[in-house]
Amino acid sequence: MLAYAASRPTAGNRQSSPNALLFIISAHVAVAAVVMSMKMDLPIRIREKPIEIVNVPLPTDPDPIPQPQTHHAPAPVPTPTPPLPPLPIPRDPPLDRGPTDTGAGTMTGGGDVGSTGAGPIIGEPIRLPPVRHDPRLITASSELKPPYPASKLAAEEEATLNLRLTIDRSGRVIGVEPIGRADPVFVAAARRHLIAHWRYAPATVDDQPVATTLNITLRFQLDG
């Protein structure tokens, strides 16, 4: 037994083989490569945060805006109107009919006609305003134009006269007077012709002819 133990090689004296060492290294490298490839193929896991649920309170309605209070005035209570007193009916004053003969030689005064049942009271008649009509020219148109004064015709003068005529109850022109300033030559020619030739239907008051005055305008104008 001692001889066998003496002749068995020990581990410290055993020499390592280069091939075995290379194999061991290659095996480690292969194992590391496999491990690295496995880590690369694994999907990356993203850890998500847990969802937090927060309770949000629902919005509440705002408080109503206080409205100003209006105070209504009490309705007026109708006041009864007292009835109007009856108006007195006026009576006509008594009519004095004057003294009357009683047949016994004495005269008695009149009394109240309304109380005795006599006839109706007759008042004063209503007076209407008088009806007036102005004078109306009835002269023929061929006799209206007075002759032109010779001196004024030679001087080629013209004139416009404002005249006031006086007309009597028969419609004749009895007066011709100028209104305002006027050439006396033209006024004299107009006066002579109007008094001699112009006639009017006279003015009337309640269908009665009356004398009156009338204002007219008369022109002396050259022809051409």
MOJO-V369837 format. One record per backbone hydrogen bond with DSSP energy under -0.5 kcal/mol. CO is the residue of the C=O (numbers start at 1). NH is the residue of the N-H. Records with the same first field share a line. If there is no record, write none. Layout:
CO: NH, NH
//
This chain:
1: 5
2: 6
3: 7
4: 8
10: 14
11: 14
17: 21
18: 22
19: 23
20: 24
21: 25
22: 26
23: 27
24: 28
25: 29
26: 30
27: 31
28: 32
29: 33
30: 34
31: 35
32: 36
33: 37
34: 38
35: 39
36: 40
37: 41
38: 42
43: 45
44: 46
45: 47
46: 48
51: 53
52: 54
53: 55
54: 56
55: 57
70: 72
76: 78
78: 80
80: 82
88: 90
94: 96
95: 97
100: 102, 108
106: 102
108: 100
111: 113
112: 116
113: 117, 118
121: 123
126: 128
130: 132
131: 206
133: 204
136: 201
140: 143
141: 144
149: 153
150: 154
151: 155
152: 157
153: 156
159: 220
161: 163, 218
162: 179
163: 165, 216
164: 177
165: 167, 214
166: 174, 175
167: 212
168: 171
171: 200
172: 168, 174
175: 166
177: 164
178: 180
183: 187
184: 188
185: 189
186: 190
187: 191
188: 192
189: 193
190: 194
191: 195
192: 196
193: 197, 198
194: 198
198: 173
199: 138, 139
200: 202
201: 136
203: 210
204: 133
205: 208
208: 205
210: 203
212: 167
214: 165
216: 163
218: 161
219: 221
220: 159
//
